[in-house]
Amino acid sequence: MSRFSPLSCLSFRLFGMVVLVALLATGCTGASTSQQLTRLEVAELIRDRYESEMHSLPLSKQRHYAQRLYRITGDPDYLFYNRLYAGNLVKSVRQDIDGLIADEYYAQFRNEQMLETMPRRTERQVQRAQLLSEFEGMAFARSLLFKLIQLEYYGVLDWALGEESERVYQVLSEADFLGLVTHPDAIQHYAAQAANIAWFLHQLGIADYRDDFLSAFQNIYPAERDPVLSLSQYRNKIYGLTHVVIADSHYYQQLADEGALGWIAEYFIKNIEQLLRDSTEDILAEVGISLMLLSNPEPEVVTKIQEALMQSFDAGHRMIPSPEGVFHLERGEHRNVLAIMLLAWPDVLVPGPRFLPEQISLPEEWILIEE
């Protein structure tokens, strides 16, 4: 089992508290304190903060955190949240199956329901909702695809679908995913999610649109256009590239295909100074993780990224704040779990977790899962 260090789970927590007490004793708990800590100490302090307050996070965030920590540690302590999420996921998919069987308009109803409830607080959210509304049934199909890939990761996809898998796959085959993942608006506003969709479809054996996506992506974002991209467009481009690598790794379960995707690592290495200057901590962590998934061809570059994340770490809050300086446990989970992963990257990734059907409990009152 791959760990941050030889520490046991209990001694890890004690270690995190010892480090924090030492910081408090010296009066050093601000961001500058990160200069006095090692990368593993920073990772362990963030981990201690999140795991001591895991109960306060929604199930989707608990899954997001626990799934990633399991894949870099293999620690069975993370199975609980994954198993809980898997049970709710099976229940959710089976409700969709029942609806598809009982009502020929169910998919249309669910799609309209999802579009109506999609957040529209930011310009990007408005653009995403508008884009999905242009493709018939896409909001529901995209949600269903995400659920199926998670069930596949957990090893219970066939069991969850039962005898009605054909009806579920029909919904996915009828959706115009090719049109979506190659649409200029999808790439310019939704690049990471479009990459996920292309790779998820391939992993499930539904369709292979990976080359189509990459061709459309490179037409919109050739390297020579970088100087004229707005900051938001540049970040969207980088975020899209990281998700190509991450999705290819089945989300940190294996190394990515270096032969096919090594050009992404070369691009990141060549442009590291701009990445350090213009990326958020979320994106920067994903760049570093992508390089590790591509066998870390330039260790010095990853070290620069790790150091940048450590500079952003605040020891008093035991987390990395948002670019605006906000310390919010739930909204900051994505950024901080990625930082943990890169700062404590293991020698070997751990696939899974995978469950047997008898290990999954279906809740009577389940938590709605929409991601």
FENVEN-V378095 format. One record per residue. N is the residue number from 1. RES is the residue in one letter. OMEGA is omega as a letter, one per 40 degrees, with the letter a starting at -180 (NA if undefined). Layout:
n = <N:N>
res = <RES:RES>
omega = <OMEGA:OMEGA>
This chain:
n = <1:2:3:4:5:6:7:8:9:10:11:12:13:14:15:16:17:18:19:20:21:22:23:24:25:26:27:28:29:30:31:32:33:34:35:36:37:38:39:40:41:42:43:44:45:46:47:48:49:50:51:52:53:54:55:56:57:58:59:60:61:62:63:64:65:66:67:68:69:70:71:72:73:74:75:76:77:78:79:80:81:82:83:84:85:86:87:88:89:90:91:92:93:94:95:96:97:98:99:100:101:102:103:104:105:106:107:108:109:110:111:112:113:114:115:116:117:118:119:120:121:122:123:124:125:126:127:128:129:130:131:132:133:134:135:136:137:138:139:140:141:142:143:144:145:146:147:148:149:150:151:152:153:154:155:156:157:158:159:160:161:162:163:164:165:166:167:168:169:170:171:172:173:174:175:176:177:178:179:180:181:182:183:184:185:186:187:188:189:190:191:192:193:194:195:196:197:198:199:200:201:202:203:204:205:206:207:208:209:210:211:212:213:214:215:216:217:218:219:220:221:222:223:224:225:226:227:228:229:230:231:232:233:234:235:236:237:238:239:240:241:242:243:244:245:246:247:248:249:250:251:252:253:254:255:256:257:258:259:260:261:262:263:264:265:266:267:268:269:270:271:272:273:274:275:276:277:278:279:280:281:282:283:284:285:286:287:288:289:290:291:292:293:294:295:296:297:298:299:300:301:302:303:304:305:306:307:308:309:310:311:312:313:314:315:316:317:318:319:320:321:322:323:324:325:326:327:328:329:330:331:332:333:334:335:336:337:338:339:340:341:342:343:344:345:346:347:348:349:350:351:352:353:354:355:356:357:358:359:360:361:362:363:364:365:366:367:368:369:370:371>
res = <M:S:R:F:S:P:L:S:C:L:S:F:R:L:F:G:M:V:V:L:V:A:L:L:A:T:G:C:T:G:A:S:T:S:Q:Q:L:T:R:L:E:V:A:E:L:I:R:D:R:Y:E:S:E:M:H:S:L:P:L:S:K:Q:R:H:Y:A:Q:R:L:Y:R:I:T:G:D:P:D:Y:L:F:Y:N:R:L:Y:A:G:N:L:V:K:S:V:R:Q:D:I:D:G:L:I:A:D:E:Y:Y:A:Q:F:R:N:E:Q:M:L:E:T:M:P:R:R:T:E:R:Q:V:Q:R:A:Q:L:L:S:E:F:E:G:M:A:F:A:R:S:L:L:F:K:L:I:Q:L:E:Y:Y:G:V:L:D:W:A:L:G:E:E:S:E:R:V:Y:Q:V:L:S:E:A:D:F:L:G:L:V:T:H:P:D:A:I:Q:H:Y:A:A:Q:A:A:N:I:A:W:F:L:H:Q:L:G:I:A:D:Y:R:D:D:F:L:S:A:F:Q:N:I:Y:P:A:E:R:D:P:V:L:S:L:S:Q:Y:R:N:K:I:Y:G:L:T:H:V:V:I:A:D:S:H:Y:Y:Q:Q:L:A:D:E:G:A:L:G:W:I:A:E:Y:F:I:K:N:I:E:Q:L:L:R:D:S:T:E:D:I:L:A:E:V:G:I:S:L:M:L:L:S:N:P:E:P:E:V:V:T:K:I:Q:E:A:L:M:Q:S:F:D:A:G:H:R:M:I:P:S:P:E:G:V:F:H:L:E:R:G:E:H:R:N:V:L:A:I:M:L:L:A:W:P:D:V:L:V:P:G:P:R:F:L:P:E:Q:I:S:L:P:E:E:W:I:L:I:E:E>
omega = <a:a:i:a:i:a:i:a:a:a:i:a:i:i:i:i:i:i:a:i:i:i:i:a:i:a:a:i:a:a:a:a:a:i:a:a:i:a:i:i:i:i:a:i:i:a:i:i:a:a:i:a:a:a:a:a:i:a:a:i:i:i:a:a:a:i:a:i:i:a:i:a:a:a:a:i:a:a:a:a:i:i:i:i:a:i:i:i:i:i:a:a:a:i:i:i:i:i:i:a:a:a:a:i:a:a:i:i:a:i:i:i:a:i:a:a:i:i:i:a:a:i:a:i:i:i:a:i:i:i:a:i:a:a:a:i:a:a:i:a:i:i:i:i:i:a:a:a:i:i:i:i:a:i:a:a:a:i:a:a:i:a:a:a:a:a:i:a:i:i:a:a:a:a:a:a:i:i:a:a:i:a:a:a:i:a:a:a:a:a:a:a:i:i:i:a:a:a:i:i:i:a:a:i:a:i:i:i:a:i:i:i:a:i:i:i:a:i:a:a:i:a:a:i:a:a:a:i:i:i:a:i:i:i:i:i:a:i:i:i:i:a:i:a:a:i:i:i:a:i:i:i:a:i:i:a:a:i:a:a:a:i:i:i:i:i:i:a:a:a:a:a:i:i:i:a:a:a:i:i:i:a:a:i:i:i:i:i:i:i:i:i:i:i:i:a:a:a:a:i:i:i:i:i:i:i:i:i:i:i:a:a:i:a:i:i:a:i:i:a:i:i:i:i:a:i:a:a:a:a:i:a:a:a:a:i:i:i:i:a:a:a:a:a:a:i:a:i:a:i:i:e:i:a:i:a:a:i:a:i:i:a:i:i:a:a:a:a:i:a:NA>
